[in-house]
Amino acid sequence: MMNLLAIDTARSEGSVALMQGGSGTRSRSLGAGPRYGEVLFLEIERLLSACSLRVTDVDAIGVATGPGSFTGIRVGIAAAKALAEAGEHPVVGVSSLRALARSCPGEAPRVALLDARRGELFAGCYGADSLPVLPETVGGWQDLAPRLRSLDPVLVWNEPEIFEDGGPAEAASGWRRAPGPRMLAATVAEIARRDIEAGAGGVPEAIEANYIRRPSVTPPRRQAASR
């Protein structure tokens, strides 16, 4: 049976999870970013120790690829690649939106919503089989709603502030909703296991960040040459 380690540092509450053969899945919180780089490997070690395993007992890696924090995504993917390369393990990247949608059981299409800042939302629509119904996107609710209404989906969220006054999904009050967990590493592990069993496990260099919207970075200004 497969021992699969999953890493999620893409959003505001990071976590790691271990799917241990047929013994279920254990998770540990990494707390809030941006200090994931300081605690990630320590928490992985603690998680493995709690399961009486060592890193050499891990058979595969799953990692949340975003969307989310630019720095957090890079930390998680770098760690997953390092572990996969060291142990020659297959590694699977899992969209954070796909994981959030999967965390809510049900037959109706599920639209995972995450705060994209700037008054916008990251959105991904998935069917009961966790396969995409529509491409993942980013935009304001007024632009997303017409595309989603005909599907009669359930909105899945784990950031309640998006529905509050002034939140990017404030106008979605009449839609069906279902809360998902704040920690998503266990669901990342579940999806990664299914993907690997379906033959989708890849090499580390194939894993890419899923930013959806490129981060806004202003390059440093070059100083004029002294005369």
ZATITI-952930 format. One record per residue: residue number from 1; residue in three letters; x, y, z negated of N, C-alpha, C, O, CB in turn. Coordinates in steps of 0.1 Angstrom, whole numbers. Glycine has a CB too. Layout:
<pts>
<pt NUM Ala <X Y Z> <X Y Z> <X Y Z> <X Y Z> <X Y Z>> ...
</pts>
This chain:
<pts>
<pt 1 Met <8 -12 0> <0 0 0> <9 13 0> <20 13 -6> <-9 0 -12>> <pt 2 Met <4 23 6> <12 35 8> <12 44 -4> <1 46 -10> <6 43 20>> <pt 3 Asn <24 49 -7> <25 60 -17> <27 73 -10> <37 75 -3> <37 57 -27>> <pt 4 Leu <17 82 -10> <18 94 -2> <18 106 -11> <9 108 -19> <5 94 8>> <pt 5 Leu <28 114 -9> <29 127 -16> <24 138 -8> <27 140 4> <44 129 -20>> <pt 6 Ala <15 147 -14> <10 158 -7> <13 171 -14> <14 172 -27> <-6 157 -6>> <pt 7 Ile <16 182 -6> <20 195 -11> <11 205 -6> <8 206 6> <35 197 -7>> <pt 8 Asp <6 214 -14> <-1 226 -10> <3 238 -17> <1 240 -29> <-17 223 -13>> <pt 9 Thr <10 247 -10> <15 260 -15> <10 271 -6> <15 282 -6> <30 260 -16>> <pt 10 Ala <-1 268 1> <-5 278 11> <-14 289 5> <-15 300 11> <-13 271 22>> <pt 11 Arg <-21 286 -6> <-31 296 -11> <-27 300 -25> <-16 298 -29> <-45 290 -10>> <pt 12 Ser <-37 306 -32> <-34 313 -44> <-32 303 -56> <-27 307 -66> <-45 322 -48>> <pt 13 Glu <-37 291 -55> <-34 281 -65> <-28 269 -58> <-35 261 -51> <-47 277 -73>> <pt 14 Gly <-15 267 -60> <-8 255 -54> <-10 243 -62> <-14 243 -74> <6 259 -53>> <pt 15 Ser <-7 231 -56> <-9 219 -62> <-1 208 -55> <3 210 -43> <-23 214 -63>> <pt 16 Val <2 197 -62> <8 185 -55> <0 174 -60> <-6 174 -70> <23 184 -60>> <pt 17 Ala <0 163 -51> <-8 152 -54> <-1 139 -49> <7 140 -40> <-22 153 -47>> <pt 18 Leu <-4 128 -56> <2 115 -52> <-9 105 -50> <-16 102 -60> <13 111 -62>> <pt 19 Met <-10 100 -38> <-20 89 -36> <-11 76 -37> <-3 73 -28> <-27 90 -22>> <pt 20 Gln <-14 69 -48> <-5 57 -51> <-12 44 -48> <-20 39 -55> <-2 58 -66>> <pt 21 Gly <-9 39 -36> <-14 26 -32> <-29 26 -34> <-36 34 -29> <-7 15 -40>> <pt 22 Gly <-33 16 -41> <-48 14 -44> <-52 19 -57> <-62 16 -62> <-52 0 -42>> <pt 23 Ser <-43 28 -63> <-45 32 -77> <-51 46 -78> <-52 52 -89> <-32 31 -85>> <pt 24 Gly <-56 51 -67> <-62 65 -68> <-52 76 -66> <-40 73 -62> <-69 67 -81>> <pt 25 Thr <-56 88 -69> <-48 100 -66> <-47 108 -79> <-56 111 -86> <-53 108 -55>> <pt 26 Arg <-34 112 -82> <-32 122 -93> <-27 135 -87> <-20 135 -77> <-21 116 -103>> <pt 27 Ser <-31 146 -94> <-27 159 -90> <-21 167 -101> <-24 164 -113> <-40 167 -84>> <pt 28 Arg <-13 177 -98> <-7 186 -107> <-8 200 -101> <-6 202 -89> <7 183 -111>> <pt 29 Ser <-12 210 -110> <-13 224 -105> <1 230 -105> <10 227 -114> <-22 232 -114>> <pt 30 Leu <4 238 -95> <16 246 -95> <14 260 -100> <23 268 -100> <21 247 -81>> <pt 31 Gly <1 263 -104> <-2 277 -108> <-4 286 -96> <-6 281 -85> <9 282 -118>> <pt 32 Ala <-2 298 -99> <-4 308 -88> <10 312 -82> <20 312 -89> <-11 321 -93>> <pt 33 Gly <10 315 -69> <22 319 -62> <25 333 -67> <18 339 -75> <21 319 -47>> <pt 34 Pro <36 339 -63> <45 334 -52> <57 326 -57> <67 325 -50> <50 346 -44>> <pt 35 Arg <57 321 -70> <69 314 -75> <69 299 -72> <75 292 -80> <69 317 -90>> <pt 36 Tyr <62 295 -62> <62 281 -59> <76 275 -57> <78 264 -61> <54 278 -47>> <pt 37 Gly <85 282 -51> <98 277 -48> <106 274 -61> <115 265 -61> <106 287 -41>> <pt 38 Glu <102 280 -72> <109 277 -85> <103 265 -92> <110 260 -101> <108 290 -94>> <pt 39 Val <91 261 -89> <85 251 -97> <81 238 -89> <78 228 -95> <72 256 -104>> <pt 40 Leu <81 239 -76> <76 228 -68> <83 215 -70> <76 205 -73> <77 232 -53>> <pt 41 Phe <96 215 -69> <103 202 -71> <103 197 -85> <102 184 -87> <118 203 -66>> <pt 42 Leu <102 206 -95> <101 201 -109> <87 194 -110> <86 184 -117> <102 213 -118>> <pt 43 Glu <76 200 -105> <63 194 -106> <62 181 -99> <55 172 -103> <52 204 -102>> <pt 44 Ile <69 180 -87> <69 168 -80> <75 157 -88> <70 146 -89> <76 169 -66>> <pt 45 Glu <86 160 -94> <93 151 -103> <84 146 -115> <84 134 -118> <106 157 -108>> <pt 46 Arg <78 156 -121> <69 152 -132> <57 144 -127> <53 134 -134> <63 165 -138>> <pt 47 Leu <52 147 -116> <41 139 -110> <45 124 -108> <38 115 -112> <35 145 -97>> <pt 48 Leu <56 123 -101> <61 109 -98> <65 102 -111> <62 90 -112> <74 110 -90>> <pt 49 Ser <70 109 -121> <74 102 -134> <61 97 -141> <61 87 -147> <81 112 -143>> <pt 50 Ala <50 106 -140> <38 102 -146> <32 89 -140> <24 82 -146> <28 113 -146>> <pt 51 Cys <35 87 -127> <31 75 -120> <41 64 -120> <40 54 -113> <27 78 -106>> <pt 52 Ser <52 65 -128> <63 55 -129> <69 53 -116> <72 41 -112> <57 42 -135>> <pt 53 Leu <71 64 -108> <77 63 -95> <89 72 -94> <90 82 -102> <67 65 -84>> <pt 54 Arg <98 70 -84> <108 79 -81> <106 84 -67> <97 79 -59> <122 72 -82>> <pt 55 Val <113 94 -63> <111 100 -49> <114 89 -39> <108 90 -28> <120 112 -47>> <pt 56 Thr <123 80 -41> <126 69 -32> <114 60 -30> <114 52 -20> <138 62 -36>> <pt 57 Asp <104 60 -39> <92 52 -37> <81 58 -29> <71 51 -25> <86 49 -51>> <pt 58 Val <83 71 -24> <73 77 -16> <75 72 -2> <86 71 3> <75 93 -16>> <pt 59 Asp <63 69 5> <63 64 18> <60 74 29> <64 72 41> <54 52 19>> <pt 60 Ala <53 85 25> <48 94 35> <46 107 28> <44 108 16> <36 89 43>> <pt 61 Ile <46 118 36> <44 132 31> <32 138 38> <31 137 51> <57 140 32>> <pt 62 Gly <23 145 31> <14 154 37> <16 168 32> <19 170 20> <-1 149 34>> <pt 63 Val <14 178 40> <16 192 36> <5 201 42> <2 200 54> <30 197 40>> <pt 64 Ala <0 210 34> <-9 220 38> <-2 231 47> <8 236 42> <-17 227 26>> <pt 65 Thr <-6 233 59> <1 242 68> <-6 256 69> <-1 264 77> <1 236 81>> <pt 66 Gly <-16 259 60> <-22 272 61> <-35 271 69> <-39 260 73> <-13 282 67>> <pt 67 Pro <-42 283 70> <-37 296 68> <-36 300 54> <-42 294 45> <-46 306 75>> <pt 68 Gly <-28 311 51> <-26 315 38> <-14 324 36> <-11 331 45> <-25 303 28>> <pt 69 Ser <-8 323 25> <4 331 22> <16 327 31> <19 316 32> <8 330 7>> <pt 70 Phe <21 337 38> <33 335 47> <44 328 39> <49 318 44> <37 348 53>> <pt 71 Thr <48 333 28> <58 328 20> <55 314 14> <63 305 15> <62 337 8>> <pt 72 Gly <43 313 9> <38 300 3> <38 289 14> <43 278 11> <25 301 -2>> <pt 73 Ile <33 292 26> <33 282 36> <47 277 40> <50 265 41> <26 287 49>> <pt 74 Arg <57 287 41> <70 283 44> <77 274 33> <84 265 36> <79 296 46>> <pt 75 Val <74 277 20> <79 270 9> <75 255 10> <83 246 9> <75 276 -4>> <pt 76 Gly <61 253 12> <56 240 13> <61 232 24> <65 220 23> <41 240 13>> <pt 77 Ile <61 238 36> <66 231 48> <81 227 47> <85 216 51> <63 239 60>> <pt 78 Ala <89 237 42> <103 234 40> <105 222 31> <114 214 34> <110 246 35>> <pt 79 Ala <98 222 20> <100 211 10> <95 198 16> <102 188 15> <91 214 -2>> <pt 80 Ala <84 198 23> <79 185 30> <89 180 40> <92 168 41> <65 188 36>> <pt 81 Lys <95 189 48> <104 185 58> <117 179 52> <122 169 56> <108 197 67>> <pt 82 Ala <122 186 41> <134 181 34> <132 167 28> <140 158 30> <138 191 23>> <pt 83 Leu <120 165 22> <117 152 16> <116 141 27> <120 130 26> <105 152 7>> <pt 84 Ala <109 145 38> <107 135 49> <120 132 56> <122 120 59> <97 141 59>> <pt 85 Glu <128 142 58> <141 139 64> <150 130 55> <157 121 60> <148 152 68>> <pt 86 Ala <150 133 42> <159 126 33> <155 111 32> <163 102 31> <159 132 19>> <pt 87 Gly <142 109 32> <137 95 31> <133 89 44> <128 77 44> <126 95 21>> <pt 88 Glu <134 96 55> <130 91 68> <115 87 68> <112 76 72> <139 79 73>> <pt 89 His <107 96 62> <93 93 61> <85 100 71> <89 110 76> <88 97 47>> <pt 90 Pro <73 95 75> <64 102 84> <58 114 76> <56 113 64> <53 93 89>> <pt 91 Val <56 125 83> <50 137 76> <39 142 85> <40 142 97> <61 148 74>> <pt 92 Val <28 146 78> <16 151 85> <13 165 80> <12 167 68> <4 142 83>> <pt 93 Gly <11 175 89> <6 188 85> <-9 188 85> <-15 183 95> <12 198 94>> <pt 94 Val <-15 194 75> <-30 194 74> <-34 209 72> <-29 216 63> <-35 186 62>> <pt 95 Ser <-43 213 81> <-49 227 80> <-56 229 66> <-63 220 62> <-58 230 91>> <pt 96 Ser <-53 240 60> <-60 243 47> <-75 244 49> <-82 240 40> <-55 256 41>> <pt 97 Leu <-79 248 60> <-94 249 63> <-100 235 65> <-111 232 60> <-97 257 76>> <pt 98 Arg <-93 226 71> <-97 213 73> <-98 206 59> <-108 199 56> <-88 205 82>> <pt 99 Ala <-88 208 51> <-88 202 37> <-100 207 29> <-107 200 22> <-75 205 30>> <pt 100 Leu <-102 221 30> <-113 226 22> <-127 221 27> <-135 217 19> <-113 242 23>> <pt 101 Ala <-129 220 40> <-141 214 45> <-143 200 41> <-154 195 38> <-141 215 61>> <pt 102 Arg <-132 192 41> <-132 178 38> <-136 176 23> <-141 166 19> <-119 171 41>> <pt 103 Ser <-132 186 15> <-134 185 0> <-149 185 -4> <-153 181 -15> <-127 196 -7>> <pt 104 Cys <-158 189 6> <-172 189 3> <-179 178 11> <-180 180 24> <-178 203 7>> <pt 105 Pro <-184 168 5> <-190 157 13> <-204 161 18> <-210 170 13> <-192 145 4>> <pt 106 Gly <-208 155 29> <-221 158 35> <-220 155 50> <-209 154 56> <-225 172 33>> <pt 107 Glu <-232 154 56> <-233 151 70> <-233 164 79> <-229 163 91> <-245 143 73>> <pt 108 Ala <-238 175 74> <-239 187 82> <-226 192 85> <-216 190 78> <-248 197 75>> <pt 109 Pro <-225 200 97> <-212 206 99> <-208 215 87> <-217 222 81> <-213 215 112>> <pt 110 Arg <-195 215 84> <-191 223 72> <-181 234 77> <-172 231 84> <-184 214 61>> <pt 111 Val <-184 246 73> <-175 257 77> <-168 261 65> <-173 267 55> <-184 269 83>> <pt 112 Ala <-155 259 65> <-146 263 54> <-142 278 56> <-139 282 67> <-133 255 54>> <pt 113 Leu <-144 286 46> <-141 300 46> <-130 304 36> <-131 300 24> <-154 309 43>> <pt 114 Leu <-120 311 40> <-109 316 32> <-107 331 34> <-108 335 46> <-96 308 34>> <pt 115 Asp <-104 338 24> <-101 352 25> <-89 355 33> <-78 350 30> <-100 359 11>> <pt 116 Ala <-91 362 44> <-79 366 53> <-75 380 50> <-66 385 58> <-83 365 67>> <pt 117 Arg <-80 387 40> <-77 401 37> <-82 410 48> <-88 405 58> <-62 403 35>> <pt 118 Arg <-80 423 47> <-84 432 57> <-99 432 60> <-104 436 71> <-76 431 70>> <pt 119 Gly <-107 426 51> <-122 425 53> <-125 413 62> <-136 413 67> <-127 437 58>> <pt 120 Glu <-116 404 64> <-118 393 74> <-118 380 67> <-113 379 55> <-108 394 86>> <pt 121 Leu <-122 369 74> <-122 356 69> <-115 347 79> <-116 348 91> <-137 351 67>> <pt 122 Phe <-108 337 73> <-104 325 81> <-115 315 81> <-121 313 70> <-91 319 76>> <pt 123 Ala <-119 310 92> <-130 300 93> <-127 288 102> <-120 290 112> <-143 308 99>> <pt 124 Gly <-131 277 97> <-129 264 105> <-141 256 103> <-145 253 92> <-116 257 100>> <pt 125 Cys <-147 251 114> <-159 243 114> <-156 229 117> <-150 226 127> <-170 249 124>> <pt 126 Tyr <-160 220 108> <-157 206 109> <-169 197 107> <-178 201 100> <-146 202 99>> <pt 127 Gly <-169 186 114> <-180 176 113> <-177 167 101> <-167 168 94> <-182 168 125>> <pt 128 Ala <-187 157 99> <-185 148 88> <-173 139 89> <-168 134 79> <-198 139 87>> <pt 129 Asp <-168 138 101> <-156 130 104> <-143 138 102> <-132 133 105> <-156 124 117>> <pt 130 Ser <-144 151 98> <-133 160 96> <-126 164 109> <-115 168 109> <-123 153 87>> <pt 131 Leu <-133 162 120> <-128 166 133> <-134 180 136> <-145 182 132> <-131 156 144>> <pt 132 Pro <-126 189 142> <-131 202 145> <-143 203 154> <-144 196 164> <-120 211 150>> <pt 133 Val <-153 211 150> <-165 214 159> <-162 226 167> <-166 227 179> <-178 215 150>> <pt 134 Leu <-155 236 161> <-151 248 168> <-136 250 164> <-132 246 154> <-160 260 164>> <pt 135 Pro <-129 258 173> <-115 261 169> <-115 270 157> <-124 278 155> <-108 268 181>> <pt 136 Glu <-105 268 149> <-103 277 137> <-100 292 142> <-95 294 153> <-91 273 128>> <pt 137 Thr <-105 301 134> <-104 315 139> <-103 324 127> <-104 320 115> <-117 318 147>> <pt 138 Val <-102 337 130> <-102 347 119> <-110 359 125> <-109 362 137> <-87 352 116>> <pt 139 Gly <-118 365 116> <-126 377 120> <-135 381 109> <-136 375 98> <-134 373 132>> <pt 140 Gly <-143 392 112> <-153 397 102> <-165 388 103> <-168 381 113> <-156 411 105>> <pt 141 Trp <-173 388 92> <-184 379 91> <-194 383 102> <-201 374 108> <-191 380 78>> <pt 142 Gln <-196 395 105> <-205 400 116> <-202 394 129> <-210 392 138> <-206 415 117>> <pt 143 Asp <-189 390 132> <-185 384 144> <-186 369 143> <-189 362 153> <-171 388 148>> <pt 144 Leu <-184 363 131> <-184 349 130> <-198 343 129> <-201 333 135> <-177 345 117>> <pt 145 Ala <-207 350 123> <-221 345 120> <-228 341 133> <-234 330 133> <-229 356 113>> <pt 146 Pro <-228 349 144> <-236 345 156> <-231 332 162> <-238 324 167> <-235 355 166>> <pt 147 Arg <-218 329 160> <-212 317 166> <-215 305 158> <-216 293 163> <-197 318 167>> <pt 148 Leu <-218 307 145> <-221 296 136> <-235 292 134> <-239 281 130> <-214 298 122>> <pt 149 Arg <-244 302 136> <-258 301 132> <-265 289 138> <-273 282 132> <-266 313 135>> <pt 150 Ser <-262 286 151> <-269 275 158> <-265 261 152> <-272 252 154> <-266 276 173>> <pt 151 Leu <-254 261 145> <-249 248 140> <-256 245 126> <-255 233 122> <-234 248 138>> <pt 152 Asp <-262 255 120> <-268 253 107> <-258 247 97> <-262 236 91> <-281 245 108>> <pt 153 Pro <-247 252 95> <-236 246 87> <-238 249 72> <-246 257 68> <-223 250 92>> <pt 154 Val <-230 242 64> <-228 245 50> <-215 252 49> <-205 248 54> <-228 232 41>> <pt 155 Leu <-215 264 42> <-203 272 40> <-196 266 28> <-202 265 17> <-207 287 38>> <pt 156 Val <-184 262 30> <-176 257 19> <-165 267 15> <-158 272 23> <-169 243 23>> <pt 157 Trp <-164 269 2> <-155 280 -3> <-149 276 -16> <-154 267 -23> <-163 293 -5>> <pt 158 Asn <-137 282 -19> <-132 280 -32> <-126 293 -38> <-118 294 -47> <-120 269 -32>> <pt 159 Glu <-130 304 -31> <-127 318 -36> <-140 325 -37> <-144 332 -28> <-117 325 -25>> <pt 160 Pro <-147 325 -49> <-160 331 -50> <-160 346 -47> <-171 351 -44> <-165 329 -64>> <pt 161 Glu <-149 352 -48> <-149 367 -46> <-152 370 -31> <-156 382 -29> <-135 372 -49>> <pt 162 Ile <-152 361 -22> <-155 365 -8> <-170 368 -7> <-174 375 3> <-151 353 1>> <pt 163 Phe <-178 363 -16> <-192 366 -15> <-197 377 -24> <-208 381 -24> <-200 353 -19>> <pt 164 Glu <-188 383 -32> <-191 394 -41> <-193 407 -33> <-190 408 -21> <-180 396 -51>> <pt 165 Asp <-199 417 -40> <-201 430 -34> <-188 435 -28> <-178 436 -36> <-207 440 -44>> <pt 166 Gly <-188 438 -16> <-176 443 -9> <-167 432 -4> <-157 435 2> <-168 451 -19>> <pt 167 Gly <-170 420 -7> <-162 408 -2> <-165 406 13> <-175 411 18> <-166 396 -10>> <pt 168 Pro <-156 399 20> <-157 397 34> <-169 389 39> <-174 390 50> <-145 391 40>> <pt 169 Ala <-175 381 30> <-187 373 33> <-199 377 25> <-208 369 22> <-184 358 30>> <pt 170 Glu <-199 390 21> <-210 395 13> <-224 393 20> <-234 390 13> <-208 410 10>> <pt 171 Ala <-224 394 33> <-236 393 41> <-241 379 43> <-251 377 50> <-235 400 54>> <pt 172 Ala <-234 369 38> <-238 355 40> <-247 349 29> <-247 337 27> <-225 346 41>> <pt 173 Ser <-254 358 23> <-262 354 11> <-273 344 14> <-277 336 6> <-268 366 4>> <pt 174 Gly <-278 343 27> <-289 334 30> <-284 321 36> <-292 313 39> <-298 341 40>> <pt 175 Trp <-271 319 36> <-266 306 42> <-264 296 31> <-262 299 19> <-253 309 49>> <pt 176 Arg <-265 283 35> <-262 272 26> <-247 272 22> <-239 274 30> <-266 258 32>> <pt 177 Arg <-245 270 9> <-231 270 4> <-228 258 -5> <-237 252 -11> <-228 283 -3>> <pt 178 Ala <-215 255 -5> <-211 244 -14> <-197 248 -19> <-188 250 -11> <-211 230 -7>> <pt 179 Pro <-194 248 -32> <-181 251 -37> <-171 240 -35> <-175 228 -37> <-182 255 -52>> <pt 180 Gly <-159 243 -32> <-149 233 -31> <-139 235 -43> <-140 245 -50> <-141 234 -18>> <pt 181 Pro <-129 226 -44> <-120 227 -55> <-109 238 -52> <-106 240 -41> <-113 214 -58>> <pt 182 Arg <-104 244 -63> <-93 253 -61> <-80 246 -57> <-73 251 -49> <-91 261 -74>> <pt 183 Met <-78 234 -62> <-66 226 -58> <-70 217 -47> <-79 209 -48> <-60 218 -71>> <pt 184 Leu <-62 218 -36> <-66 210 -24> <-55 199 -21> <-57 192 -11> <-67 219 -12>> <pt 185 Ala <-45 197 -29> <-35 187 -25> <-40 173 -24> <-36 165 -16> <-24 188 -35>> <pt 186 Ala <-50 170 -33> <-56 156 -32> <-63 154 -19> <-62 143 -13> <-65 154 -44>> <pt 187 Thr <-70 164 -14> <-77 163 -1> <-67 162 10> <-69 155 20> <-87 174 1>> <pt 188 Val <-56 170 9> <-46 170 19> <-40 155 20> <-38 150 31> <-34 180 16>> <pt 189 Ala <-38 149 8> <-33 135 8> <-43 126 15> <-39 117 22> <-31 131 -7>> <pt 190 Glu <-56 127 12> <-66 119 18> <-66 120 34> <-66 110 41> <-80 122 13>> <pt 191 Ile <-65 132 39> <-65 135 53> <-52 129 59> <-52 123 70> <-67 149 56>> <pt 192 Ala <-41 132 53> <-28 127 58> <-28 112 59> <-23 107 68> <-17 132 49>> <pt 193 Arg <-33 105 49> <-33 91 49> <-41 86 61> <-37 77 68> <-39 85 36>> <pt 194 Arg <-53 92 63> <-61 87 74> <-54 90 87> <-55 82 97> <-75 95 74>> <pt 195 Asp <-48 102 89> <-41 105 101> <-29 95 104> <-27 91 115> <-36 119 101>> <pt 196 Ile <-22 92 93> <-11 83 95> <-16 69 99> <-10 63 108> <-2 82 82>> <pt 197 Glu <-26 64 93> <-32 51 96> <-37 51 110> <-38 40 117> <-43 48 86>> <pt 198 Ala <-41 63 115> <-45 64 129> <-34 66 139> <-36 68 151> <-55 75 131>> <pt 199 Gly <-22 66 134> <-10 67 142> <-5 81 145> <2 84 154> <-13 61 155>> <pt 200 Ala <-10 91 136> <-6 105 138> <5 110 130> <9 122 131> <-18 113 135>> <pt 201 Gly <12 101 122> <23 106 114> <35 110 123> <38 103 133> <28 94 105>> <pt 202 Gly <41 121 120> <51 127 129> <64 129 123> <66 126 111> <46 139 135>> <pt 203 Val <74 134 130> <87 137 125> <87 151 119> <78 159 123> <98 136 136>> <pt 204 Pro <96 154 110> <95 167 103> <95 179 113> <88 189 110> <107 168 94>> <pt 205 Glu <103 179 123> <104 191 132> <91 194 139> <90 204 146> <116 189 142>> <pt 206 Ala <82 184 139> <69 187 146> <59 195 138> <49 199 143> <63 173 150>> <pt 207 Ile <62 196 125> <53 204 116> <55 219 118> <66 224 117> <55 200 101>> <pt 208 Glu <44 225 120> <44 240 122> <34 247 113> <23 241 110> <41 243 137>> <pt 209 Ala <37 259 110> <27 267 101> <15 270 109> <15 273 121> <34 280 96>> <pt 210 Asn <4 270 103> <-9 273 109> <-14 287 104> <-23 288 95> <-20 262 105>> <pt 211 Tyr <-7 298 109> <-10 311 104> <-24 316 109> <-30 324 102> <1 321 108>> <pt 212 Ile <-28 312 120> <-40 317 128> <-38 331 132> <-39 335 143> <-53 315 119>> <pt 213 Arg <-35 340 122> <-32 354 125> <-18 356 120> <-14 354 108> <-42 364 118>> <pt 214 Arg <-9 360 129> <5 363 125> <6 373 114> <-2 383 114> <13 367 138>> <pt 215 Pro <15 371 105> <16 381 94> <21 394 99> <28 395 109> <26 376 84>> <pt 216 Ser <17 405 93> <21 418 97> <34 421 90> <35 423 78> <11 429 93>> <pt 217 Val <45 422 98> <58 424 93> <64 436 101> <64 436 113> <67 412 94>> <pt 218 Thr <68 446 93> <74 457 100> <89 456 99> <95 455 88> <70 470 93>> <pt 219 Pro <96 455 111> <111 453 110> <118 465 104> <113 476 105> <116 450 125>> <pt 220 Pro <129 462 98> <136 473 91> <141 483 102> <145 479 113> <148 468 83>> <pt 221 Arg <141 495 98> <145 506 107> <161 506 107> <167 505 97> <140 519 103>> <pt 222 Arg <166 506 119> <181 507 121> <186 521 119> <180 531 124> <185 502 135>> <pt 223 Gln <196 522 111> <202 535 108> <209 540 121> <216 532 128> <211 534 96>> <pt 224 Ala <208 552 123> <215 558 135> <230 557 132> <234 560 121> <210 573 137>> <pt 225 Ala <237 555 143> <251 554 141> <257 568 137> <253 578 143> <258 549 154>> <pt 226 Ser <266 567 128> <272 580 123> <280 586 134> <287 579 142> <281 578 111>> <pt 227 Arg <280 598 135> <288 605 145> <300 613 139> <307 619 146> <279 615 153>> 
</pts>
